[in-house]
């Protein structure tokens, strides 16, 4: 037996022992947490917080069943650390952790150390497991100097890349590369835009960043993280990644589901979606909602059978003071409270006037009465009367009771409701969009044709209406304080439109309109945002060729950019086809640099149009045979989707825009010229060509 084989066997045995210890400790901790949950009685806020921590820890440990340990760092000083999905303390709390959490600062050299920059490490070892069994180790010496390659842990990385696609996104915590780790651990201040071509791991990096930020900045967990995806299908696709990384304080949504209780009710034309996505709507809606504040006028109120009038100049001051820096409903609440105060003062003034009138001319009589009362010194003691019941003077308690009566008086409330009503966001938006005169006044940048498009397409709600509705709801403000119902943070956050998140991740960020970016900005006052995407894959009608064009209308210059340049998913053979396609799309970016070959050259076939569906069905079946236990996907023009789905009912058949972010072992692109003829044609073809990890085929209709 060769020395290399013996060393490999010894390494496998060593790591199996370490993995066995880790799983034993993990199972022990899981039992302790389970018992802690049984014993926990949340009698106060501290105990409730402890219960939340225990539940999160239980979820972390449960999801760590797969790939609990995946790496090892051997330091130059002789110390050794194992890395895993979650941290596991040693039974002796004073000792080094049994497993170091991959997000801990001490774990970073596992992703960033190189032979030229060893960061105090002698060796990096990737540990590959199947369940609880160690099936392979890959060692990289870090103390020998020499060339520094592009990749960290090539053996483990290529093993992961060659695995069959299951239709569900896996974690990459064991194989993150240096440029990816730089994004994961970047400071969470401000908007970070990550540009990356197909297969560069944008989504995986963004989700690992969420896990890292929640671990390294615990305060974010109390606010939650919003992950904004392009579709429900996509959110389902990534749903298992964050729990597997040990994080559960995450709300998943799309732009269309960000407003609770509101859903898209119809499709719309690209022209209308582009029109309603413009950034100018924000200022137009702001001006319109501000115009809803009432015009000051004198108001009459009936109190105790007597009419009290608050003059117009006082109402004007109250309105002007209310609207300063407040949403409309908050301004209304301030105004109502101010009117209650003014009306209370008016009643008191009237009371004092009447009292002075009664006393006028009776000074001598009142003086004798006061003298007699002074001698007896028992005013009110026999009857229990006080304040105005005794001498007409209002005490502080009298005034407080008067104010309470005024605030609760239905007639007074009715006058105030008539003067300054509450507004429903949807009705307010639709009233604005339905009125050509209002559009002409508050949105003068619309021409006559554009106004007609809007007024003729009102109900039901289309996707581009949701950001406008959200803007109106924000400008109006809530009619009452939001209730925080729900035991878990994610339930409370998802139910509140104005929940302030600690961080937001936006996937496929190139698709967002300016008004959708406004929605995002409202939900994270700190502007702590990670946006990942590929501007060259943009399909949305509000097309932008640069990130500057996409982001500047909302964020100005307050954002920074990171780039992912290495393509891990798409093989070199396919990436070689994308340069001319990107050039035709008008791209300003270089194609990503592929790091591996698949061994399959892209191929093409032609088919007569009447036989196209049958040809596709036969090719899909052949690809399935080649990629057993893997996945095959079909991408085609929208006009062909229905026929192809009928021809291959058990296959995934999608338009280019629907396929973004997804990947299969083999992809079949049908009618590429038909894809380029669609609104975002060459960009769409770029998406379609880059969905495979191994094999790419194209079917062209014969002329």
Secondary structure, DSSP 8 states (H G I E B T S, - for coil): --HHHHHHHHHHHHHHHHHHHHHHHHHHHHHHHHHHHHH----SHHHHHHHHHHHHHHHHHHHTTSSSEEEEEEETTS-EEEEESS-B--SSTTS--SBEETTSGGGTHHHH-BTTB-TTEEEEEEEEEETTEEEEEEEEESSS-S---S-SSHHHHHHHHHS---SS----TTT--HHHHHHHTS--SSEEEEEE-TTS-HHHHHHHHHHHHHHH-THHHHH-EEEE-S-HHHHHHHHHHHHHHT---EEEE-GGGSSTT----B---HHHHHHHT-THHHHHHHHHHHHTS-----EEEEETTEEEEE-HHHHHHHHHHHHTTS-HHHHHHHHHHHHHHHHHHHHHHHHHHHHHHHHTT-HHHHHHHHHHHHHHT-TTTTT---GGGTTS---HHHHHHHHHHHHH-HHHHHHHHHHS----HHHHHHHHHT-HHHHHHH-TTS-HHHHHHHHT--SS-BHHHHHHHHHHHHHH--SS-----SSSHHHHHHH-TT---SEEEEESGGG--HHHHHHHHHT-TT--EEEEE-GGG--SSS--SSHHHHHHHHHTT-EEEEEE-EESSS-HHHHTTHHHHHHHTT--S---EE----S---EEEEE-GGGHHHHHHHHHHHHHHHTTTS-EEEEE-HHHHHHHHHHTTTSEEE-HHHHTT--EEEEEEE-HHHHHTSTTHHHHHHHHHT-EEEEEEEEEE--
